[in-house]
Amino acid sequence: MLAKYPNVVPIPGSKNRARILENLAAAQVDLAPVEMQRLDTALNELTIHGHRGMVEVENRQVGYNQATHTKWTN
């Protein structure tokens, strides 16, 4: 993300100290342009499943019971 979008600040979350240090070390990784292209090509070939982002936000704003899959309004 940092290589593609210098104005993006990733905020990885973890309660595990080892994982936090591992995530911080990722900022030191420097990929060559050909490596970035290979990653982009591989990622673009993946099929994404499930909902992320706006659907989840909308469900929280309206109210959504995941157990019964029903919506309610306040």
Secondary structure in CASP SS format (residue, H / E / C, confidence):
PFRMAT SS
TARGET T0000
AUTHOR 0000-0000-0000
METHOD secondary structure of the structure
MODEL  1
M C 1.00
L C 1.00
A C 1.00
K C 1.00
Y C 1.00
P C 1.00
N C 1.00
V C 1.00
V C 1.00
P C 1.00
I C 1.00
P C 1.00
G C 1.00
S C 1.00
K C 1.00
N C 1.00
R H 1.00
A H 1.00
R H 1.00
I H 1.00
L H 1.00
E H 1.00
N H 1.00
L H 1.00
A H 1.00
A H 1.00
A H 1.00
Q H 1.00
V C 1.00
D C 1.00
L C 1.00
A C 1.00
P H 1.00
V H 1.00
E H 1.00
M H 1.00
Q H 1.00
R H 1.00
L H 1.00
D H 1.00
T H 1.00
A H 1.00
L H 1.00
N H 1.00
E C 1.00
L C 1.00
T C 1.00
I C 1.00
H C 1.00
G C 1.00
H C 1.00
R C 1.00
G C 1.00
M H 1.00
V H 1.00
E H 1.00
V H 1.00
E H 1.00
N H 1.00
R H 1.00
Q H 1.00
V H 1.00
G C 1.00
Y E 1.00
N E 1.00
Q C 1.00
A C 1.00
T C 1.00
H C 1.00
T E 1.00
K E 1.00
W C 1.00
T C 1.00
N C 1.00
END
